[in-house]
Amino acid sequence: MADESGSVLELQGITKRYPGIVADDHVDFDLRRGEVHALLGENGAGKSTLMNILYGLTKPDEGEILVGGKHVSFSSAKDAIESGIGMVHQHFMLIPVMTVAENIVLGVEPVRDGVLLDERGAEERVRELSQQFGLAVDPTALVSSITVGQQQRVEILKALYRGAEILILDEPTAVLTPQEAGELFAIVRSLQADGKSIIFITHKLNEVLEIADRITVLRRGKRIDTVSRQGATEEGLARMMVGREVLLRVDKAPASPTDVALDVKDLEVVDERDLEKVRGVSFSVRRGEIVAIAGVDGNGQTELVEAITGLRRIASGTVAVGGRAFEGHVTPRMMIDAGIGHIPEDRHRRGLVLEFNLAENIALHDYDKPPDSKRGWLYPARLVQRAARLIKEFDIRGGGPLTLARALSGGNQQKVVVAREVARNPVVLIAAQPTRGLDVGAIEYVHRRLVAERDAGRAILLVSLELDEVLSLADRILVMYEGRIVGEHAAGAGEEEIGLEMLGGRKEAA
C-alpha cells in the first residue's frame, strides 16, 4: 500500500493543444511514494500525451511539473531520466541483434581501463537487478530470441539501471498473454514494495481494480476524477471513462440462422516450417449467426483465418463461400471477391496502411472498380465522399477523410477497418481479435456492430482469445486445441467446461 505522506510527483494544470484538438486540458495528477496510480481512459483520452510531457518527449503549452516538491522543466527524455523518471513504452525500444545486457546499458555503458566496454560487469549488474526485483531474464540472451514478456522486463530493467524511482508503464499488458500479465503484476508489486512509484496507463477495468491504489480517469483530455480502488467498480469507472452508462455484457436477441454461408471441410494448413497447424477442421457458419472459435493463442486459429481469407495456402480440404468452393492456392483477392470480409487480428500489419489517409484506407479493396475508378482513372473526390459518409456512420473520431491513419487512436483505427469491411456487404465477416487493445467504449461499439450485422443476415466467424467476449457474443462456440476442433457448444455454455477444453481436457461424465 502506498505511503500517504506527500507526493513524489505533481502535474499541475497541464495543457497541450494540437491543430483542431486539445489533447490535455488543464490536467492535474499526483503520485505518492510506493503507490501504483492508474491513469485510465479511452483511446485518445490524453493519457499518452500527458505521460509524453512528463517524460520530456513533448512540451506542454501550459502547466507545471514538480518532482520531489521542486519545479522541473524537461526538454528531453534525458532530463526526465536524470530526475529519476523511467518510461516503458507500449511498443518496445530494443535492438534485436544485441543482448539483453547490451540493450540495458546502452548509452551508459560501464568501462574498464577507461575505454573498454566492461561486458562482464554489465551482465553482472543486470543479473543483480533482475534478481532483486524478480525480473528473470538472461543477460547474455539476444533480444530477438526472448519472448515479448521478457522483452518488457528488459525495458523495466533499462529504467531501473538508470536509477528510476518513478516508472511509467504505458499499456503494459496490451501485448501480453494472461499468464504474462499475471507475472507483470507480481513484478509491479515487488517494485512497489521496494518503494518505487508507478504510473500504470491502461484502459482495462479489471486490471485497474487488481493493481492500482488510486485511479485517475481522463475523458477527452479532461481529468474527470481521482478515486481510491476501495469501493470502485467496473461499471462506475466505465461511466466516468465514456460519460454514459456502458453495457459491459452484450444485449442481443436469440439468433435466427438461415442458409450456410461458410462451409469448411477437412481443412489442413501448415506453417512456414511445414508443420501442421490446422488438422482436419470442419465447420459451417450460417447467415444470421455468430460462430466463435475459442482457444489459447497458438493453437492454429491464426493459420485457420489466414487460409480462409487467402493469406495462406490450403494444404488440403476446401473452403466454400456462398456455395463456391476453394482449395489449394487461393489469393486474398479471390476470397474478397467471393464475399469474405476480414477484420484482421493485427490492424497495423494486415488492416491499414498507416501512411495512407482514411479515404485511401477505406478504398483499399475497391479502388480499381467503379465508382472509384473507370478505365484506369481514379476519382479521389469519390473516395473522399464515401469516407466522409462512413466516418459519420461508424463514429470515427480524430480526423477526416484526408487524415493519416497513423494519427488516429487504436480504437478509431479499428473502426476504420470495421467500416471498410462491413460497408462492402460481405457474405461472411471474419472478426479476428476484433477488440484487441481497445478501450471499453470502443469494445462496446464493435460488439454492438457485430450483433447488428448478424441481425442483418450476415454470417460472422469470431476468433477471440478473450473467453468473456466469446461467451458474450457467440450463438455457437467451437473450441480449438492443437489445430483441431475439440468441442462445440450452444450459447450459454459454461465457462469451466470450455476453459477445460481449451487446455486439452474434457469434463468427466457424471
N, C-alpha and C positions, 0 to 999 in steps of 0.2 A: 504493500500500500504506500501511496505517495506521502511524502513529508508535507504537512500542511503549512509549514512556516516559510513564507517568502517564495518569490518566483525567480527561477534562473533565467527566464526569458520573457520579454513582453513585446508584443507588437501593438502599437497604438495608432489607430486611425489610418491604417494602410490603404492607399487608393492607387489603382493602376488603370489607366484608360488606354484603349486602342481605338482606331477609327470605327465609329459606329457602336462601340460597346464599352461598358465599364466592367472590367474583369473582376476587380475588387473595389468595393465601395465603403471606405471608412471602417475597415475591419479591425476589431480588437481581438487579441488572443494572448493567453499567457500559459506558461509551462512551469510546473513545480519540480523540485529535485526528486528524483526517484519515481516520477509519475509517467504513466502511459496516457497521453492525452490524444484521443482520436479526433481527426478532422474529417467530418462526414458530409457528403453532399453528392448531388447528381453529377454526371459527367458535364463539364462546362460550368460548374458552380463557382469556380475560382480557387479551388484547393491548390492545384499545382502552381498557379500563378503566385499565390501567396507564399508558398514554400520556395519557389524560384527567387523571389525577392529576398527572403530570409537567407538563402544560400548564396546571394551575390550574383546570380545569373541574370537578374532583371532589376532595373532601377525603379523604385516607386515614384509616383508623381506627388504623393503626399504621405505623411505619416512618419513615425519614428520606431526604431528598434532599440531595445535595451537588453543587454546581456550582462547578467550579474549586477543589475542596477545601473550599469554605465551605458550611456548613449553610444551607439556604434553606427558606422556607415560603411557598407560593403560595396566595393566596385568590382569584385571578382569572387569566385569560389575560394581562391587562395586566402582572401581576407576572412571569410567565414570559417575556414578550416583553422586558421590561426586563432580564432576566437572560440575554438572548441566545438564547432558545429560540423557534423558529417551528414551526408545525404546518400541514401541508397535509392537510385532511380529505378523506375519500373522496367525500363529497358537497360540492361546492364552495360557498363562501360569497361569491358575487359578485352584484352588482346589474346585471342585464342591460341596463338602459336607460342605464347610464353607460359612459364609455370605459374602455379598459384603464388609462390613466394615472390617471383619477379613482378607479377601484377600488383601485389600488395605494397611493395617498397618502391615502385616506380615513381621517380621524381624526388624521393627522399632516401636514396639507397645508402646503406651502411658501407663504409670503405675501410680497407686496411692498407697500411703503409701510405696513407694519404691520398692514394689514387685508385687502387684496385677495388673492384666490387667484392664485398665480403659475402659471397653466396651462402656459405655455411652459417654465418652469423644471421643472415636474413631468414634462412629456413628455421633456425633455432628460435628466433624471436616470434615468428609466425606460429610455430608449434606451441610455444608457451601461451600465446594469446588464445589460440584455439582451445587449448585445454582449460584455461582459466574460465572461458565463457561457454564451454560446451559446444564449440563450433568445429565439429570434427571434419577436418579436411587434410589432405596430404599436401604439404608444402611443395613437394617435388613433382606433383602431377601437372600435366599440361591442362590448361583451362578447357581446351577443345575436347578433352576426354572425360570430363566430370559432368554430373547431372546439373539440371537447371537449379535445383535446390541447393546444391553445393556451390554453384556459381554465386548465388545470392549470399551465402555465408562468406565467400571471398570478398564481396563488396562490403559487407559489415566489418570484416577484419581490416579492410583498407582504411575505413573510417577510424576504427579503434587504434590502429597502428599510428595514426596521425594525432592521437590524443583527444578524440572526440568525447565530450561529456554529454552533448545533445545529439541525438540521432533522429534524422527524418527518414521514415520508411514510406516510400511513395507506392501505393497499391502493391504491397509486398506479396500478397497471395495470388495475384492475378495470373501468374504463370506456374503456380504450384499445384501439385496433387493434394487431395485432402490429407494424406499422411504427411507430406512435406509441410503443409500448413500447420499441422499439429506440432511438428518438430520446431517450426519457426516460433510458435507461441512459447514453447519451453525455453528457447534461446532469449526471447524478449523478457521473460520473467527472470532469467539469470542476469541479464543486463540491468534490469530494474533493481534486483537485489544488491547489485554492486554500486548502486547509486546513480546509474545513468538515467537521463531523462529522454523520453521517446515520444516523438510525434508520429502517430500512426494514421496515414491517409488511406481512406477506403470508402467504398460505397456499400459494403456488405454488412447488413444489420446484425447478423448473428455473430460476426467476428468482433464487432464493437462491444457487444454485450458480454463477450467472453474475455476480452483482453484489456479493455480501457478502464481507467479510473474516472476520467471525465470525458465528456463528448461535446464538441462544438459543431454545430450544424450550419453550413453555408447554403444559401439558395440564391442563385442568380447574382452572385457577387456580394451579397449582404450576409452578415452574421445574424442568424435567427435567434440562437440561444446557446448557452453552455449549461449542460446538466450533468449530474452525477450518474454513474452507472446504476447505483441503487435506485430502484423504482422506475427506471427507464424500460420501455417496451419497444418491440419492433414496430408495432402499429403507430405509437406516438412519434418515434423517430422518423418513420416513413412520412407521416403527416407534415412534420417540420421540413423534411427534405423537399417535398413536392408541392406543399402548400394546399393540399386537399387530402381527403381520405383515399388510401390506396388499397386495392384488393390484393392481398398477399397470396390468395388462392384464386384460381381461375373459376369464374362463374359461367357454366355452359350447360346447354340442354343436351339430352342424350343424342347420339349420332343417328343419322338416317342414311346409312350407306346404300349405294346402288350398284352399278356395274364395276368390274375390275378395271382399274386404270394402269396399275403397275403390277407386272407378274414376273417374279424372279424364280428361275427353275435351275436347280442343281448347279449353282454358281460356284466356280473355283477361281481364285485370284491369287497370284504370287507377288512377292515384293521384289525389290531391286536385286536381292541376293538369291532369287529364285526359290525362296522359302514360301511354303503355302500359308497364306494369311486368311483366306476365306475358303471354307471346306464344305462343299455340297449344300450351300444355303438355298432354301426355297421359302418363299412367302409371297403374299399378294397384298395390295392396298387398293381399296375401293374408293370411288368418288364419294365424298361426304363423310370421310372418317380420317382420324389421325392415328396412324400406327407408329408407335415409338419403339426404338431399339435401345435397350438399356444394357450397360456393361461397364466394366472397369476399362480405363484407357489402355489401348494396345492389344485389344482382343479381336482386331480385324474390322472394326467399324469404319475407320478411315479408308481402308482399301475397298470395302464394300461400296461406300459412297462414290469413291473415285471410279470404280468400274461402272456403276450405274450412270454416272454423268459423263463418261467418255474420257476421263483423265487417266485411266489405267486400263491396260489390255485385259480382256476376259480370257482366262486360260481355257475354261470350258463352261458349258451351260449357256443359258440365254437370259436376256432382259427384254421384256416386252412392254412397250409403252403404247397405250391406246390400241392394243391388238397387233402392233407392229413389232416383230421380234428382232433382236440384235444379238450377235455373237462374235467372238474373235476380236479383231481390231476395229474399234469404233472411235470416233473423234468427238470432242465436245460439241462441235458444230452439228454433227448428226443427231446428237441427243437433244440439243436445244431445239432443232427444227422438228424433232419428233414430239416435243411438248414437255420437256423437262425444265423446270425452274430450279435453281440451286442457290441456296443461301449457304456459303461455304463456312467451314469451321475457323478459317483464318481469313478475316476480311481484308487484311493488308496484302497477303500473298496471293489470294485467289479471287477476292471480291472487288477490289478497287485498284485503279491506277492513281496513286496518291498525288502525282504531279499533274493529273488531268483535272479540269473543273467538273462541277456536278453535272452539267448538261452533257459533257462528253462521257462521263462515267455511266449515266443513265442510258446513253445511246450505244453502249459497247456491243450489245448483241445485234442491233438493228440498223447501225449506221449505213449499211450498204443496201438498204431496202427503202422503197417509198413508205412514208412521205419524207424520210430523212435525206434520201438521195435519189437521183434519177439519171440514168445513163452515165454513171461515174461522177456526177456533180453532187457535192454535199451542200445541204442548205442549213448553215449554222443557226439561222433565226428560228427554224422549226425545232431544232434541238433545244434551244433556249425556251421556247414557248412550252414544249412538253415538260421540260424540267421544272419550270415555274409552277405548272399545274400540279405536278407530283410533290414538289416541295410543300405546297399548301395542303394537299390531301393527306400526306403522311407526316405532317407536323415536323418537318426537318428544320431545325433551328441552327443559327450561327452563320448563315450566309445565303447567297442566292445562286442562280444558275451558273454564274461565272466565278464563284468561289472555288479555290482549290480544295480537293477532298481532304488533304492533309491538315487543313485549317480547322476542320470540324472536330468536335469531341467524339469519343468512341461510340457513344450511343447514337449520335446523329449520323456518323458514318454507317452504322448498321442499318439505320432507317433508309439510307440511300440504296443500300443493297436490297433491302426488302422491297422498296418501292419499284426498283428496276425489275426484279424477278416477278413480283405479283402483277405489275401493270401489263406484262406480256400475256396474261391469261394462260398460264401453263396447264397442261393436263395433270401433271404431277409436280408438286412443290416439295423439294427435299430441303429440310432445315437442319443443318448440321451444327450443333452447339450454337443455336441462334442467339443466346443471351450471354455468351461468354464475355466477361469483362464489362457487363452493362450494370447500371445502377437500377434501383428499384422502380423508378418511374419508367425507364426505357424497357425494362423487363415486362412490366405490366402492359405496355403498349404492344410489344412484339407478341406476347401471349394472346392478347385480345385480337390482334390481326390474324394470327394463325387460326383461331377459332372462327373468326368471321369468314376466312377463306374456306374452311371446312364446311361451314353452313351454306356457303355459296355453291357447294358441289365439287370443290377441289379435293383431290386425293393428296394427303400430306404424309410424308415419311419424316418423322422427327428422330434425330440421333442426338442423344444427350448423355453426358456424364453425370448430370445432376438428377438424382433419383426423385427428389421432390418435384422437379419440373416434369419428369416422365409421368409420375403418379397424378399430377395436377392436370396435364393436357391430354393424355392418351385415351383413346377409345379401346385400343388393343395394345398390349405390351409384349414385345419379343425380347428375350434375354439372350445376349450373345456372349459366348465364352470360348476362348481359344479357336476362333474362326467358325464356330458352329452356333446355330440357334438351339439352345438347350431348354427353353421354356416359352410358353405362350400363355398370356393371362388376359382376362377381360378387365375393363375399367373397374376400379375399386379393389383391386388385388392388394394383398398385404405386403407392406414394406419388408417384413422379415423374410418371407419366402423368396421374394425377388432378389433381395440382397444376398441370400444364401446361394441362389443360382448364379449370381454374378461372380461369386468366388469359386464356382465349380462344384458346389454342394447341392444336395436335394433334401427336402424335408422328409423325415421318416413318416411312413404311413402309421396312423393310429391303430 
